[in-house]
């Protein structure tokens, strides 16, 4: 039988959570991504954007938290979804940092 005393939650990171983040759901000490900041500023919910853009909420969460890099089709879908939901002329660079390649 294994002893649970060696599994101290302060030294073992939780699976799926970044080490720097004490809370789940994107509440980390890092600056928000452009997408996350735009969504908050325009009161766009993740559910609404996922439905409008045709991507899963899980993938959107990864993008919002900077844990995934979107492909061209996903960028186009999210930009179009944000345009519809905000009624603003959004460019891809408003939502994503595309200069790091």
C-alpha positions in Angstrom: 0.0 0.0 0.0 1.4 3.4 -1.0 1.6 6.2 1.6 0.0 9.5 0.6 2.3 11.6 2.7 4.8 12.1 -0.1 2.2 13.6 -2.4 2.2 17.2 -1.1 0.0 19.4 -3.3 2.5 22.3 -2.8 5.3 20.4 -4.5 3.4 18.4 -7.1 1.8 20.5 -9.9 -1.8 19.6 -10.8 -2.2 18.0 -14.2 -3.3 20.5 -16.8 -2.6 23.6 -14.7 0.4 25.9 -15.3 2.7 26.0 -12.3 2.6 29.8 -12.1 -1.2 29.8 -11.8 -2.7 29.3 -8.3 -6.2 29.3 -9.7 -7.9 27.5 -12.6 -9.7 29.3 -15.3 -7.0 31.6 -16.6 -6.5 33.6 -13.4 -2.8 33.6 -13.5 -0.2 36.2 -12.9 0.6 36.6 -16.6 -1.0 39.3 -18.8 -4.1 38.2 -20.7 -3.8 37.3 -24.3 -5.1 39.8 -26.9 -8.1 37.5 -27.5 -8.9 37.3 -23.8 -8.6 41.1 -23.4 -10.8 41.7 -26.4 -13.4 39.3 -25.1 -13.5 40.9 -21.7 -13.5 44.4 -23.0 -16.4 43.6 -25.3 -18.3 41.4 -22.9 -18.1 38.4 -25.3 -18.7 35.1 -23.5 -16.7 32.0 -24.4 -19.9 30.1 -25.1 -21.1 32.7 -27.6 -17.7 33.0 -29.4 -17.3 29.2 -29.6 -20.8 28.8 -31.1 -20.4 31.8 -33.5 -16.9 30.7 -34.7 -17.6 27.0 -34.8 -14.8 25.9 -32.5 -15.0 24.0 -29.2 -15.0 25.8 -25.9 -12.0 23.7 -24.9 -9.9 24.8 -27.8 -11.1 28.4 -27.3 -9.9 28.2 -23.6 -6.5 27.0 -24.7 -6.3 29.9 -27.2 -7.5 32.4 -24.6 -4.9 31.2 -22.1 -2.1 31.2 -24.7 -1.7 27.4 -24.4 -2.4 26.7 -28.1 -1.4 28.3 -31.4 -4.2 28.8 -33.8 -4.0 27.9 -37.5 -5.2 30.2 -40.2 -8.7 28.7 -40.4 -9.2 29.0 -36.6 -7.9 32.6 -36.7 -10.3 33.5 -39.5 -13.2 31.8 -37.7 -12.5 33.6 -34.4 -12.0 37.0 -36.1 -15.3 36.6 -38.0 -17.1 35.5 -34.8 -15.7 38.5 -32.9 -16.8 40.8 -35.7 -20.3 39.4 -35.5 -20.5 39.6 -31.7 -18.9 43.0 -31.3 -20.0 44.7 -34.5 -16.5 46.0 -34.9 -14.1 45.8 -37.8 -11.5 43.5 -36.2 -8.2 42.4 -37.7 -6.4 39.2 -36.9 -3.6 41.2 -35.2 -6.3 42.7 -32.8 -6.8 39.2 -31.4 -3.5 37.3 -31.9 0.2 38.1 -31.8 1.2 37.0 -35.3 4.7 38.4 -35.4 6.6 35.7 -33.4 7.4 33.3 -36.2 
